[in-house]
Amino acid sequence: MKGYTKPVFLIVLVLLADQILKTWIKTNMYIGQEFQIIQDFFIIHFTENNGMAFGMEFGGELGKLALSLFRIVAVIGIGYGLHHLIKHKYHRGLILNVSLIFAGALGNIIDSVFYGVIYGYEKLFHGRVVDMFYFPIFTGVFPEWLPVWGGEDFIFFRPVFNIADAAISVGVILILIYQKVYFKEEIKEEPSTNSEVIED
């Protein structure tokens, strides 16, 4: 169907890349194993999380189930929204960015819904999301005078993430950056006496 080719292609591309890499990591590495790609700045570090993007947790078994179900509802909503954008011919950039968000959400849903059953460690809807990208670009110590974190070590960027997380983040950031382009409306000029043309 017209207008769907590029979004569908992008979604399939992101999903394939995400799941192929996760499958390779899951079947060739053990939890906590890592190797350097670019010195200490770009590391492949195998970890899994029970929660949201970038390793954030949402506690307990019921919390995990609720999060998985929420993800499913959310991705259905995003999918419907994407269909609406394409059908009504919104800005192509907006459509592609929403496609990234949809693909990323769907990629992590596959992990949380099916990985527990596929890899034999949990029941349906209780799988763990596979993460691997780690960029500890800068390390240091918070100054002593800083409340709460004073004197503690910090790492930027600490979270470990995957292709799906990256797709969601890129989609959201680009929408925020280009929102004036994506959502601009024609401003109708208010009639004024100065703009009137007086005919003889």
MODELLER restraints for C-alpha pairs under 7 A, 6 or more apart:
rsr = mdl.restraints
at = mdl.atoms
rsr.add(forms.Gaussian(group=physical.xy_distance, feature=features.Distance(at['CA:3:A'], at['CA:86:A']), mean=6.13, stdev=0.5))
rsr.add(forms.Gaussian(group=physical.xy_distance, feature=features.Distance(at['CA:4:A'], at['CA:86:A']), mean=6.97, stdev=0.5))
rsr.add(forms.Gaussian(group=physical.xy_distance, feature=features.Distance(at['CA:7:A'], at['CA:96:A']), mean=5.71, stdev=0.5))
rsr.add(forms.Gaussian(group=physical.xy_distance, feature=features.Distance(at['CA:7:A'], at['CA:99:A']), mean=5.73, stdev=0.5))
rsr.add(forms.Gaussian(group=physical.xy_distance, feature=features.Distance(at['CA:10:A'], at['CA:99:A']), mean=6.96, stdev=0.5))
rsr.add(forms.Gaussian(group=physical.xy_distance, feature=features.Distance(at['CA:11:A'], at['CA:99:A']), mean=6.02, stdev=0.5))
rsr.add(forms.Gaussian(group=physical.xy_distance, feature=features.Distance(at['CA:11:A'], at['CA:100:A']), mean=6.49, stdev=0.5))
rsr.add(forms.Gaussian(group=physical.xy_distance, feature=features.Distance(at['CA:11:A'], at['CA:103:A']), mean=4.94, stdev=0.5))
rsr.add(forms.Gaussian(group=physical.xy_distance, feature=features.Distance(at['CA:14:A'], at['CA:103:A']), mean=6.24, stdev=0.5))
rsr.add(forms.Gaussian(group=physical.xy_distance, feature=features.Distance(at['CA:15:A'], at['CA:103:A']), mean=6.05, stdev=0.5))
rsr.add(forms.Gaussian(group=physical.xy_distance, feature=features.Distance(at['CA:15:A'], at['CA:107:A']), mean=5.75, stdev=0.5))
rsr.add(forms.Gaussian(group=physical.xy_distance, feature=features.Distance(at['CA:18:A'], at['CA:107:A']), mean=6.65, stdev=0.5))
rsr.add(forms.Gaussian(group=physical.xy_distance, feature=features.Distance(at['CA:18:A'], at['CA:163:A']), mean=5.23, stdev=0.5))
rsr.add(forms.Gaussian(group=physical.xy_distance, feature=features.Distance(at['CA:18:A'], at['CA:164:A']), mean=6.11, stdev=0.5))
rsr.add(forms.Gaussian(group=physical.xy_distance, feature=features.Distance(at['CA:22:A'], at['CA:130:A']), mean=6.09, stdev=0.5))
rsr.add(forms.Gaussian(group=physical.xy_distance, feature=features.Distance(at['CA:25:A'], at['CA:46:A']), mean=6.82, stdev=0.5))
rsr.add(forms.Gaussian(group=physical.xy_distance, feature=features.Distance(at['CA:29:A'], at['CA:46:A']), mean=6.92, stdev=0.5))
rsr.add(forms.Gaussian(group=physical.xy_distance, feature=features.Distance(at['CA:30:A'], at['CA:46:A']), mean=6.86, stdev=0.5))
rsr.add(forms.Gaussian(group=physical.xy_distance, feature=features.Distance(at['CA:31:A'], at['CA:46:A']), mean=5.40, stdev=0.5))
rsr.add(forms.Gaussian(group=physical.xy_distance, feature=features.Distance(at['CA:31:A'], at['CA:47:A']), mean=5.47, stdev=0.5))
rsr.add(forms.Gaussian(group=physical.xy_distance, feature=features.Distance(at['CA:32:A'], at['CA:45:A']), mean=6.39, stdev=0.5))
rsr.add(forms.Gaussian(group=physical.xy_distance, feature=features.Distance(at['CA:32:A'], at['CA:46:A']), mean=5.38, stdev=0.5))
rsr.add(forms.Gaussian(group=physical.xy_distance, feature=features.Distance(at['CA:32:A'], at['CA:47:A']), mean=5.91, stdev=0.5))
rsr.add(forms.Gaussian(group=physical.xy_distance, feature=features.Distance(at['CA:33:A'], at['CA:45:A']), mean=5.90, stdev=0.5))
rsr.add(forms.Gaussian(group=physical.xy_distance, feature=features.Distance(at['CA:33:A'], at['CA:46:A']), mean=5.66, stdev=0.5))
rsr.add(forms.Gaussian(group=physical.xy_distance, feature=features.Distance(at['CA:34:A'], at['CA:43:A']), mean=6.69, stdev=0.5))
rsr.add(forms.Gaussian(group=physical.xy_distance, feature=features.Distance(at['CA:34:A'], at['CA:44:A']), mean=5.28, stdev=0.5))
rsr.add(forms.Gaussian(group=physical.xy_distance, feature=features.Distance(at['CA:34:A'], at['CA:45:A']), mean=4.18, stdev=0.5))
rsr.add(forms.Gaussian(group=physical.xy_distance, feature=features.Distance(at['CA:34:A'], at['CA:46:A']), mean=6.24, stdev=0.5))
rsr.add(forms.Gaussian(group=physical.xy_distance, feature=features.Distance(at['CA:35:A'], at['CA:43:A']), mean=5.82, stdev=0.5))
rsr.add(forms.Gaussian(group=physical.xy_distance, feature=features.Distance(at['CA:35:A'], at['CA:44:A']), mean=5.45, stdev=0.5))
rsr.add(forms.Gaussian(group=physical.xy_distance, feature=features.Distance(at['CA:35:A'], at['CA:45:A']), mean=6.76, stdev=0.5))
rsr.add(forms.Gaussian(group=physical.xy_distance, feature=features.Distance(at['CA:36:A'], at['CA:42:A']), mean=6.25, stdev=0.5))
rsr.add(forms.Gaussian(group=physical.xy_distance, feature=features.Distance(at['CA:36:A'], at['CA:43:A']), mean=4.48, stdev=0.5))
rsr.add(forms.Gaussian(group=physical.xy_distance, feature=features.Distance(at['CA:36:A'], at['CA:44:A']), mean=6.29, stdev=0.5))
rsr.add(forms.Gaussian(group=physical.xy_distance, feature=features.Distance(at['CA:37:A'], at['CA:43:A']), mean=5.49, stdev=0.5))
rsr.add(forms.Gaussian(group=physical.xy_distance, feature=features.Distance(at['CA:37:A'], at['CA:44:A']), mean=6.98, stdev=0.5))
rsr.add(forms.Gaussian(group=physical.xy_distance, feature=features.Distance(at['CA:40:A'], at['CA:136:A']), mean=6.96, stdev=0.5))
rsr.add(forms.Gaussian(group=physical.xy_distance, feature=features.Distance(at['CA:41:A'], at['CA:135:A']), mean=5.33, stdev=0.5))
rsr.add(forms.Gaussian(group=physical.xy_distance, feature=features.Distance(at['CA:41:A'], at['CA:136:A']), mean=5.48, stdev=0.5))
rsr.add(forms.Gaussian(group=physical.xy_distance, feature=features.Distance(at['CA:41:A'], at['CA:137:A']), mean=4.90, stdev=0.5))
rsr.add(forms.Gaussian(group=physical.xy_distance, feature=features.Distance(at['CA:42:A'], at['CA:134:A']), mean=6.02, stdev=0.5))
rsr.add(forms.Gaussian(group=physical.xy_distance, feature=features.Distance(at['CA:42:A'], at['CA:135:A']), mean=4.87, stdev=0.5))
rsr.add(forms.Gaussian(group=physical.xy_distance, feature=features.Distance(at['CA:43:A'], at['CA:133:A']), mean=6.32, stdev=0.5))
rsr.add(forms.Gaussian(group=physical.xy_distance, feature=features.Distance(at['CA:43:A'], at['CA:134:A']), mean=5.08, stdev=0.5))
rsr.add(forms.Gaussian(group=physical.xy_distance, feature=features.Distance(at['CA:43:A'], at['CA:135:A']), mean=6.29, stdev=0.5))
rsr.add(forms.Gaussian(group=physical.xy_distance, feature=features.Distance(at['CA:44:A'], at['CA:132:A']), mean=5.22, stdev=0.5))
rsr.add(forms.Gaussian(group=physical.xy_distance, feature=features.Distance(at['CA:44:A'], at['CA:133:A']), mean=5.24, stdev=0.5))
rsr.add(forms.Gaussian(group=physical.xy_distance, feature=features.Distance(at['CA:44:A'], at['CA:134:A']), mean=6.07, stdev=0.5))
rsr.add(forms.Gaussian(group=physical.xy_distance, feature=features.Distance(at['CA:45:A'], at['CA:132:A']), mean=4.74, stdev=0.5))
rsr.add(forms.Gaussian(group=physical.xy_distance, feature=features.Distance(at['CA:45:A'], at['CA:133:A']), mean=6.27, stdev=0.5))
rsr.add(forms.Gaussian(group=physical.xy_distance, feature=features.Distance(at['CA:45:A'], at['CA:134:A']), mean=6.24, stdev=0.5))
rsr.add(forms.Gaussian(group=physical.xy_distance, feature=features.Distance(at['CA:46:A'], at['CA:131:A']), mean=6.08, stdev=0.5))
rsr.add(forms.Gaussian(group=physical.xy_distance, feature=features.Distance(at['CA:46:A'], at['CA:132:A']), mean=4.82, stdev=0.5))
rsr.add(forms.Gaussian(group=physical.xy_distance, feature=features.Distance(at['CA:47:A'], at['CA:130:A']), mean=6.16, stdev=0.5))
rsr.add(forms.Gaussian(group=physical.xy_distance, feature=features.Distance(at['CA:47:A'], at['CA:131:A']), mean=5.33, stdev=0.5))
rsr.add(forms.Gaussian(group=physical.xy_distance, feature=features.Distance(at['CA:47:A'], at['CA:132:A']), mean=6.30, stdev=0.5))
rsr.add(forms.Gaussian(group=physical.xy_distance, feature=features.Distance(at['CA:48:A'], at['CA:128:A']), mean=5.76, stdev=0.5))
rsr.add(forms.Gaussian(group=physical.xy_distance, feature=features.Distance(at['CA:48:A'], at['CA:129:A']), mean=5.35, stdev=0.5))
rsr.add(forms.Gaussian(group=physical.xy_distance, feature=features.Distance(at['CA:48:A'], at['CA:130:A']), mean=4.61, stdev=0.5))
rsr.add(forms.Gaussian(group=physical.xy_distance, feature=features.Distance(at['CA:48:A'], at['CA:131:A']), mean=5.70, stdev=0.5))
rsr.add(forms.Gaussian(group=physical.xy_distance, feature=features.Distance(at['CA:49:A'], at['CA:55:A']), mean=5.40, stdev=0.5))
rsr.add(forms.Gaussian(group=physical.xy_distance, feature=features.Distance(at['CA:49:A'], at['CA:128:A']), mean=5.38, stdev=0.5))
rsr.add(forms.Gaussian(group=physical.xy_distance, feature=features.Distance(at['CA:49:A'], at['CA:129:A']), mean=5.33, stdev=0.5))
rsr.add(forms.Gaussian(group=physical.xy_distance, feature=features.Distance(at['CA:49:A'], at['CA:130:A']), mean=6.84, stdev=0.5))
rsr.add(forms.Gaussian(group=physical.xy_distance, feature=features.Distance(at['CA:50:A'], at['CA:57:A']), mean=6.05, stdev=0.5))
rsr.add(forms.Gaussian(group=physical.xy_distance, feature=features.Distance(at['CA:50:A'], at['CA:64:A']), mean=6.57, stdev=0.5))
rsr.add(forms.Gaussian(group=physical.xy_distance, feature=features.Distance(at['CA:50:A'], at['CA:128:A']), mean=5.00, stdev=0.5))
rsr.add(forms.Gaussian(group=physical.xy_distance, feature=features.Distance(at['CA:50:A'], at['CA:129:A']), mean=6.47, stdev=0.5))
rsr.add(forms.Gaussian(group=physical.xy_distance, feature=features.Distance(at['CA:51:A'], at['CA:57:A']), mean=4.03, stdev=0.5))
rsr.add(forms.Gaussian(group=physical.xy_distance, feature=features.Distance(at['CA:51:A'], at['CA:58:A']), mean=4.97, stdev=0.5))
rsr.add(forms.Gaussian(group=physical.xy_distance, feature=features.Distance(at['CA:51:A'], at['CA:64:A']), mean=6.80, stdev=0.5))
rsr.add(forms.Gaussian(group=physical.xy_distance, feature=features.Distance(at['CA:53:A'], at['CA:165:A']), mean=5.89, stdev=0.5))
rsr.add(forms.Gaussian(group=physical.xy_distance, feature=features.Distance(at['CA:54:A'], at['CA:159:A']), mean=5.28, stdev=0.5))
rsr.add(forms.Gaussian(group=physical.xy_distance, feature=features.Distance(at['CA:54:A'], at['CA:160:A']), mean=5.66, stdev=0.5))
rsr.add(forms.Gaussian(group=physical.xy_distance, feature=features.Distance(at['CA:54:A'], at['CA:161:A']), mean=4.91, stdev=0.5))
rsr.add(forms.Gaussian(group=physical.xy_distance, feature=features.Distance(at['CA:54:A'], at['CA:165:A']), mean=6.90, stdev=0.5))
rsr.add(forms.Gaussian(group=physical.xy_distance, feature=features.Distance(at['CA:55:A'], at['CA:159:A']), mean=6.47, stdev=0.5))
rsr.add(forms.Gaussian(group=physical.xy_distance, feature=features.Distance(at['CA:55:A'], at['CA:160:A']), mean=6.54, stdev=0.5))
rsr.add(forms.Gaussian(group=physical.xy_distance, feature=features.Distance(at['CA:58:A'], at['CA:64:A']), mean=6.38, stdev=0.5))
rsr.add(forms.Gaussian(group=physical.xy_distance, feature=features.Distance(at['CA:64:A'], at['CA:126:A']), mean=6.37, stdev=0.5))
rsr.add(forms.Gaussian(group=physical.xy_distance, feature=features.Distance(at['CA:65:A'], at['CA:125:A']), mean=6.00, stdev=0.5))
rsr.add(forms.Gaussian(group=physical.xy_distance, feature=features.Distance(at['CA:65:A'], at['CA:126:A']), mean=6.31, stdev=0.5))
rsr.add(forms.Gaussian(group=physical.xy_distance, feature=features.Distance(at['CA:68:A'], at['CA:109:A']), mean=6.84, stdev=0.5))
rsr.add(forms.Gaussian(group=physical.xy_distance, feature=features.Distance(at['CA:68:A'], at['CA:112:A']), mean=6.25, stdev=0.5))
rsr.add(forms.Gaussian(group=physical.xy_distance, feature=features.Distance(at['CA:68:A'], at['CA:113:A']), mean=6.63, stdev=0.5))
rsr.add(forms.Gaussian(group=physical.xy_distance, feature=features.Distance(at['CA:68:A'], at['CA:125:A']), mean=5.98, stdev=0.5))
rsr.add(forms.Gaussian(group=physical.xy_distance, feature=features.Distance(at['CA:71:A'], at['CA:109:A']), mean=6.45, stdev=0.5))
rsr.add(forms.Gaussian(group=physical.xy_distance, feature=features.Distance(at['CA:72:A'], at['CA:109:A']), mean=6.86, stdev=0.5))
rsr.add(forms.Gaussian(group=physical.xy_distance, feature=features.Distance(at['CA:75:A'], at['CA:102:A']), mean=6.25, stdev=0.5))
rsr.add(forms.Gaussian(group=physical.xy_distance, feature=features.Distance(at['CA:75:A'], at['CA:105:A']), mean=6.20, stdev=0.5))
rsr.add(forms.Gaussian(group=physical.xy_distance, feature=features.Distance(at['CA:75:A'], at['CA:106:A']), mean=6.47, stdev=0.5))
rsr.add(forms.Gaussian(group=physical.xy_distance, feature=features.Distance(at['CA:78:A'], at['CA:102:A']), mean=6.07, stdev=0.5))
rsr.add(forms.Gaussian(group=physical.xy_distance, feature=features.Distance(at['CA:79:A'], at['CA:102:A']), mean=6.54, stdev=0.5))
rsr.add(forms.Gaussian(group=physical.xy_distance, feature=features.Distance(at['CA:82:A'], at['CA:95:A']), mean=6.60, stdev=0.5))
rsr.add(forms.Gaussian(group=physical.xy_distance, feature=features.Distance(at['CA:82:A'], at['CA:98:A']), mean=6.44, stdev=0.5))
rsr.add(forms.Gaussian(group=physical.xy_distance, feature=features.Distance(at['CA:82:A'], at['CA:99:A']), mean=6.95, stdev=0.5))
rsr.add(forms.Gaussian(group=physical.xy_distance, feature=features.Distance(at['CA:85:A'], at['CA:95:A']), mean=6.38, stdev=0.5))
rsr.add(forms.Gaussian(group=physical.xy_distance, feature=features.Distance(at['CA:86:A'], at['CA:95:A']), mean=6.72, stdev=0.5))
rsr.add(forms.Gaussian(group=physical.xy_distance, feature=features.Distance(at['CA:91:A'], at['CA:182:A']), mean=5.70, stdev=0.5))
rsr.add(forms.Gaussian(group=physical.xy_distance, feature=features.Distance(at['CA:94:A'], at['CA:175:A']), mean=6.57, stdev=0.5))
rsr.add(forms.Gaussian(group=physical.xy_distance, feature=features.Distance(at['CA:94:A'], at['CA:182:A']), mean=6.04, stdev=0.5))
rsr.add(forms.Gaussian(group=physical.xy_distance, feature=features.Distance(at['CA:97:A'], at['CA:171:A']), mean=4.37, stdev=0.5))
rsr.add(forms.Gaussian(group=physical.xy_distance, feature=features.Distance(at['CA:97:A'], at['CA:174:A']), mean=7.00, stdev=0.5))
rsr.add(forms.Gaussian(group=physical.xy_distance, feature=features.Distance(at['CA:97:A'], at['CA:175:A']), mean=6.79, stdev=0.5))
rsr.add(forms.Gaussian(group=physical.xy_distance, feature=features.Distance(at['CA:98:A'], at['CA:171:A']), mean=6.20, stdev=0.5))
rsr.add(forms.Gaussian(group=physical.xy_distance, feature=features.Distance(at['CA:100:A'], at['CA:167:A']), mean=5.20, stdev=0.5))
rsr.add(forms.Gaussian(group=physical.xy_distance, feature=features.Distance(at['CA:100:A'], at['CA:168:A']), mean=5.98, stdev=0.5))
rsr.add(forms.Gaussian(group=physical.xy_distance, feature=features.Distance(at['CA:100:A'], at['CA:171:A']), mean=5.50, stdev=0.5))
rsr.add(forms.Gaussian(group=physical.xy_distance, feature=features.Distance(at['CA:101:A'], at['CA:167:A']), mean=6.00, stdev=0.5))
rsr.add(forms.Gaussian(group=physical.xy_distance, feature=features.Distance(at['CA:101:A'], at['CA:168:A']), mean=4.21, stdev=0.5))
rsr.add(forms.Gaussian(group=physical.xy_distance, feature=features.Distance(at['CA:101:A'], at['CA:171:A']), mean=5.53, stdev=0.5))
rsr.add(forms.Gaussian(group=physical.xy_distance, feature=features.Distance(at['CA:103:A'], at['CA:164:A']), mean=6.94, stdev=0.5))
rsr.add(forms.Gaussian(group=physical.xy_distance, feature=features.Distance(at['CA:104:A'], at['CA:164:A']), mean=3.80, stdev=0.5))
rsr.add(forms.Gaussian(group=physical.xy_distance, feature=features.Distance(at['CA:104:A'], at['CA:165:A']), mean=5.95, stdev=0.5))
rsr.add(forms.Gaussian(group=physical.xy_distance, feature=features.Distance(at['CA:104:A'], at['CA:167:A']), mean=5.30, stdev=0.5))
rsr.add(forms.Gaussian(group=physical.xy_distance, feature=features.Distance(at['CA:104:A'], at['CA:168:A']), mean=5.25, stdev=0.5))
rsr.add(forms.Gaussian(group=physical.xy_distance, feature=features.Distance(at['CA:105:A'], at['CA:164:A']), mean=6.67, stdev=0.5))
rsr.add(forms.Gaussian(group=physical.xy_distance, feature=features.Distance(at['CA:105:A'], at['CA:168:A']), mean=6.99, stdev=0.5))
rsr.add(forms.Gaussian(group=physical.xy_distance, feature=features.Distance(at['CA:107:A'], at['CA:164:A']), mean=5.63, stdev=0.5))
rsr.add(forms.Gaussian(group=physical.xy_distance, feature=features.Distance(at['CA:108:A'], at['CA:129:A']), mean=6.24, stdev=0.5))
rsr.add(forms.Gaussian(group=physical.xy_distance, feature=features.Distance(at['CA:108:A'], at['CA:164:A']), mean=6.35, stdev=0.5))
rsr.add(forms.Gaussian(group=physical.xy_distance, feature=features.Distance(at['CA:111:A'], at['CA:127:A']), mean=5.85, stdev=0.5))
rsr.add(forms.Gaussian(group=physical.xy_distance, feature=features.Distance(at['CA:111:A'], at['CA:128:A']), mean=6.04, stdev=0.5))
rsr.add(forms.Gaussian(group=physical.xy_distance, feature=features.Distance(at['CA:111:A'], at['CA:129:A']), mean=5.08, stdev=0.5))
rsr.add(forms.Gaussian(group=physical.xy_distance, feature=features.Distance(at['CA:112:A'], at['CA:125:A']), mean=5.72, stdev=0.5))
rsr.add(forms.Gaussian(group=physical.xy_distance, feature=features.Distance(at['CA:112:A'], at['CA:126:A']), mean=5.76, stdev=0.5))
rsr.add(forms.Gaussian(group=physical.xy_distance, feature=features.Distance(at['CA:112:A'], at['CA:127:A']), mean=4.05, stdev=0.5))
rsr.add(forms.Gaussian(group=physical.xy_distance, feature=features.Distance(at['CA:112:A'], at['CA:128:A']), mean=5.20, stdev=0.5))
rsr.add(forms.Gaussian(group=physical.xy_distance, feature=features.Distance(at['CA:112:A'], at['CA:129:A']), mean=5.77, stdev=0.5))
rsr.add(forms.Gaussian(group=physical.xy_distance, feature=features.Distance(at['CA:113:A'], at['CA:124:A']), mean=5.55, stdev=0.5))
rsr.add(forms.Gaussian(group=physical.xy_distance, feature=features.Distance(at['CA:113:A'], at['CA:125:A']), mean=3.86, stdev=0.5))
rsr.add(forms.Gaussian(group=physical.xy_distance, feature=features.Distance(at['CA:113:A'], at['CA:126:A']), mean=6.09, stdev=0.5))
rsr.add(forms.Gaussian(group=physical.xy_distance, feature=features.Distance(at['CA:113:A'], at['CA:127:A']), mean=5.59, stdev=0.5))
rsr.add(forms.Gaussian(group=physical.xy_distance, feature=features.Distance(at['CA:114:A'], at['CA:124:A']), mean=5.90, stdev=0.5))
rsr.add(forms.Gaussian(group=physical.xy_distance, feature=features.Distance(at['CA:114:A'], at['CA:125:A']), mean=6.55, stdev=0.5))
rsr.add(forms.Gaussian(group=physical.xy_distance, feature=features.Distance(at['CA:114:A'], at['CA:127:A']), mean=6.09, stdev=0.5))
rsr.add(forms.Gaussian(group=physical.xy_distance, feature=features.Distance(at['CA:115:A'], at['CA:127:A']), mean=4.86, stdev=0.5))
rsr.add(forms.Gaussian(group=physical.xy_distance, feature=features.Distance(at['CA:115:A'], at['CA:128:A']), mean=6.68, stdev=0.5))
rsr.add(forms.Gaussian(group=physical.xy_distance, feature=features.Distance(at['CA:116:A'], at['CA:122:A']), mean=4.21, stdev=0.5))
rsr.add(forms.Gaussian(group=physical.xy_distance, feature=features.Distance(at['CA:116:A'], at['CA:123:A']), mean=5.64, stdev=0.5))
rsr.add(forms.Gaussian(group=physical.xy_distance, feature=features.Distance(at['CA:116:A'], at['CA:124:A']), mean=6.35, stdev=0.5))
rsr.add(forms.Gaussian(group=physical.xy_distance, feature=features.Distance(at['CA:116:A'], at['CA:126:A']), mean=6.05, stdev=0.5))
rsr.add(forms.Gaussian(group=physical.xy_distance, feature=features.Distance(at['CA:116:A'], at['CA:127:A']), mean=4.01, stdev=0.5))
rsr.add(forms.Gaussian(group=physical.xy_distance, feature=features.Distance(at['CA:116:A'], at['CA:128:A']), mean=6.81, stdev=0.5))
rsr.add(forms.Gaussian(group=physical.xy_distance, feature=features.Distance(at['CA:117:A'], at['CA:123:A']), mean=5.55, stdev=0.5))
rsr.add(forms.Gaussian(group=physical.xy_distance, feature=features.Distance(at['CA:117:A'], at['CA:124:A']), mean=5.93, stdev=0.5))
rsr.add(forms.Gaussian(group=physical.xy_distance, feature=features.Distance(at['CA:131:A'], at['CA:160:A']), mean=5.95, stdev=0.5))
rsr.add(forms.Gaussian(group=physical.xy_distance, feature=features.Distance(at['CA:131:A'], at['CA:161:A']), mean=4.78, stdev=0.5))
rsr.add(forms.Gaussian(group=physical.xy_distance, feature=features.Distance(at['CA:131:A'], at['CA:162:A']), mean=4.84, stdev=0.5))
rsr.add(forms.Gaussian(group=physical.xy_distance, feature=features.Distance(at['CA:132:A'], at['CA:160:A']), mean=5.98, stdev=0.5))
rsr.add(forms.Gaussian(group=physical.xy_distance, feature=features.Distance(at['CA:132:A'], at['CA:161:A']), mean=5.77, stdev=0.5))
rsr.add(forms.Gaussian(group=physical.xy_distance, feature=features.Distance(at['CA:132:A'], at['CA:162:A']), mean=5.76, stdev=0.5))
rsr.add(forms.Gaussian(group=physical.xy_distance, feature=features.Distance(at['CA:133:A'], at['CA:160:A']), mean=5.34, stdev=0.5))
rsr.add(forms.Gaussian(group=physical.xy_distance, feature=features.Distance(at['CA:133:A'], at['CA:161:A']), mean=5.16, stdev=0.5))
rsr.add(forms.Gaussian(group=physical.xy_distance, feature=features.Distance(at['CA:133:A'], at['CA:162:A']), mean=5.88, stdev=0.5))
rsr.add(forms.Gaussian(group=physical.xy_distance, feature=features.Distance(at['CA:134:A'], at['CA:159:A']), mean=6.81, stdev=0.5))
rsr.add(forms.Gaussian(group=physical.xy_distance, feature=features.Distance(at['CA:134:A'], at['CA:160:A']), mean=4.84, stdev=0.5))
rsr.add(forms.Gaussian(group=physical.xy_distance, feature=features.Distance(at['CA:134:A'], at['CA:161:A']), mean=6.89, stdev=0.5))
rsr.add(forms.Gaussian(group=physical.xy_distance, feature=features.Distance(at['CA:135:A'], at['CA:157:A']), mean=5.47, stdev=0.5))
rsr.add(forms.Gaussian(group=physical.xy_distance, feature=features.Distance(at['CA:135:A'], at['CA:158:A']), mean=6.95, stdev=0.5))
rsr.add(forms.Gaussian(group=physical.xy_distance, feature=features.Distance(at['CA:136:A'], at['CA:155:A']), mean=5.91, stdev=0.5))
rsr.add(forms.Gaussian(group=physical.xy_distance, feature=features.Distance(at['CA:136:A'], at['CA:156:A']), mean=5.39, stdev=0.5))
rsr.add(forms.Gaussian(group=physical.xy_distance, feature=features.Distance(at['CA:136:A'], at['CA:157:A']), mean=5.00, stdev=0.5))
rsr.add(forms.Gaussian(group=physical.xy_distance, feature=features.Distance(at['CA:136:A'], at['CA:158:A']), mean=5.96, stdev=0.5))
rsr.add(forms.Gaussian(group=physical.xy_distance, feature=features.Distance(at['CA:137:A'], at['CA:156:A']), mean=5.69, stdev=0.5))
rsr.add(forms.Gaussian(group=physical.xy_distance, feature=features.Distance(at['CA:137:A'], at['CA:157:A']), mean=6.12, stdev=0.5))
rsr.add(forms.Gaussian(group=physical.xy_distance, feature=features.Distance(at['CA:138:A'], at['CA:155:A']), mean=5.84, stdev=0.5))
rsr.add(forms.Gaussian(group=physical.xy_distance, feature=features.Distance(at['CA:138:A'], at['CA:156:A']), mean=5.06, stdev=0.5))
rsr.add(forms.Gaussian(group=physical.xy_distance, feature=features.Distance(at['CA:139:A'], at['CA:154:A']), mean=5.74, stdev=0.5))
rsr.add(forms.Gaussian(group=physical.xy_distance, feature=features.Distance(at['CA:139:A'], at['CA:155:A']), mean=4.47, stdev=0.5))
rsr.add(forms.Gaussian(group=physical.xy_distance, feature=features.Distance(at['CA:139:A'], at['CA:156:A']), mean=6.25, stdev=0.5))
rsr.add(forms.Gaussian(group=physical.xy_distance, feature=features.Distance(at['CA:140:A'], at['CA:153:A']), mean=5.79, stdev=0.5))
rsr.add(forms.Gaussian(group=physical.xy_distance, feature=features.Distance(at['CA:140:A'], at['CA:154:A']), mean=5.51, stdev=0.5))
rsr.add(forms.Gaussian(group=physical.xy_distance, feature=features.Distance(at['CA:140:A'], at['CA:155:A']), mean=6.65, stdev=0.5))
rsr.add(forms.Gaussian(group=physical.xy_distance, feature=features.Distance(at['CA:141:A'], at['CA:151:A']), mean=5.93, stdev=0.5))
rsr.add(forms.Gaussian(group=physical.xy_distance, feature=features.Distance(at['CA:141:A'], at['CA:152:A']), mean=5.57, stdev=0.5))
rsr.add(forms.Gaussian(group=physical.xy_distance, feature=features.Distance(at['CA:141:A'], at['CA:153:A']), mean=4.35, stdev=0.5))
rsr.add(forms.Gaussian(group=physical.xy_distance, feature=features.Distance(at['CA:141:A'], at['CA:154:A']), mean=5.75, stdev=0.5))
rsr.add(forms.Gaussian(group=physical.xy_distance, feature=features.Distance(at['CA:142:A'], at['CA:149:A']), mean=6.41, stdev=0.5))
rsr.add(forms.Gaussian(group=physical.xy_distance, feature=features.Distance(at['CA:142:A'], at['CA:150:A']), mean=5.19, stdev=0.5))
rsr.add(forms.Gaussian(group=physical.xy_distance, feature=features.Distance(at['CA:142:A'], at['CA:151:A']), mean=5.08, stdev=0.5))
rsr.add(forms.Gaussian(group=physical.xy_distance, feature=features.Distance(at['CA:142:A'], at['CA:152:A']), mean=5.54, stdev=0.5))
rsr.add(forms.Gaussian(group=physical.xy_distance, feature=features.Distance(at['CA:142:A'], at['CA:153:A']), mean=6.27, stdev=0.5))
rsr.add(forms.Gaussian(group=physical.xy_distance, feature=features.Distance(at['CA:142:A'], at['CA:154:A']), mean=6.77, stdev=0.5))
rsr.add(forms.Gaussian(group=physical.xy_distance, feature=features.Distance(at['CA:143:A'], at['CA:150:A']), mean=5.27, stdev=0.5))
rsr.add(forms.Gaussian(group=physical.xy_distance, feature=features.Distance(at['CA:143:A'], at['CA:151:A']), mean=5.54, stdev=0.5))
rsr.add(forms.Gaussian(group=physical.xy_distance, feature=features.Distance(at['CA:144:A'], at['CA:150:A']), mean=4.21, stdev=0.5))
rsr.add(forms.Gaussian(group=physical.xy_distance, feature=features.Distance(at['CA:144:A'], at['CA:151:A']), mean=4.71, stdev=0.5))
